[in-house]
């Protein structure tokens, strides 16, 4: 089963969930604002994808950070900030088996279809 981490009111996440249903891909959705992420989850993701791929630099949460936080961000600081401010995580994040995928792109869709079989 695919675990999808995102926000229930995120347009990309809504499109993702609609696509998963249309493709009959079994999934479980976790709202990262409601279900608090543990550092272990983020650390597991970072062991499989670079932390910078997980960092959402396009959102208002990133823009609201202090210049010092933005300039000094590293893996450890990202983990701490992502727990405090989960919208710093690019969405959606998919977990399936030992795979973590970030974002909703054509490549992610192809990979999800291939892994689910």
N, C-alpha and C positions, 0 to 999 in steps of 0.2 A: 504494500500500500504506500502511496505517496503522501508524505506529510508536507503541507503547504503552510508556510509562515508568512503572514502579511497583516493587513489592516482591513477590517470589514467595509470601510468606506473609501478604500483606495480604488480608483478606476481600473488600474492595471490588475489589481487582485481580483476585482469583479469579473473582468474579461477573462482572466486566467481560470477562475472557477467555472465560468460558463463553458469555456473550451474543454476543460477536464471532463465535465459532465457530458458534453456533446461527443467526446471521444470515448466515453464509457470507461474512463480511467479512475479506478478506485482511489479515493483520496480522503484525507482528514485535514481540516483547516484549523489553524491556530492563530488567533488574533494576538499579535505581540503587544498590544496595549492592555488587553484583558488578562491574558495568561503570561505572567511575568517570566521573561527569559532568564535562565540561569547562566552563570558564567561558563559552566561546563558545556552548555549547548553551543555558545559562541566559540569557545575554544575548539570544540569538535569541528565546527564549520571551518575555522581557520586552519585546522590540520589538513583540510581537503581542498580549500580554495584560499587564495591570498586575501588577507584582511582588507586590503584596499579595494578589492572587487565588492566586498560587502558594504563598504562605506558609501552612503548616499550623500554625495556632494551637491546634489541638485535641489534638495528640499529646504524648506524654511528652517528646520532645526539646525542644519549645518550653517546656514546664513546667520542664525542667531547666536552661534557660538562666538566666544571672544576671539580676537585675532591671535592671542597667545595660544589658545587651545587649537586653533586651526594650524598654526605654524609648527606646533610641537607634537602634533598627533603622531602616534606610533601604535604598534600592535597592542601594547598594554593599555594605553590611554583609550584606544578604540573600544576595547572590551569593557572598561569601566563606564565610558560614556554611553555605549550601546545598551547597557543594562539600565542606566539612569534615563536615557532618552532613546527608546527603541526605534523611533522614526529615523534615526541615523543609519539604520540598516536598509540597504537597497531591497526592494520588494518586487516580486515575491521571492522567497527562498524555498527551494524544494529539497527534501530529503527522501532518498529512496535507496535502500540497501546501504552501501558504503559510498554513496554519491551525494554531493551537494551541488545544486545548480542555482544560479542567481539571475533574476530578471525573467522576462517573458519574451523570448526571441524565437525565431524559426529554429535555430540550432537547439535551443532548450526543448522545444516541442518535439523535434525529431528524437532527441535523446530520451525524453520521457516515454515516448511511444515504444522505443526500442528496449528500454529497461523494464517496463511494466510487463512485457511478455514472458 
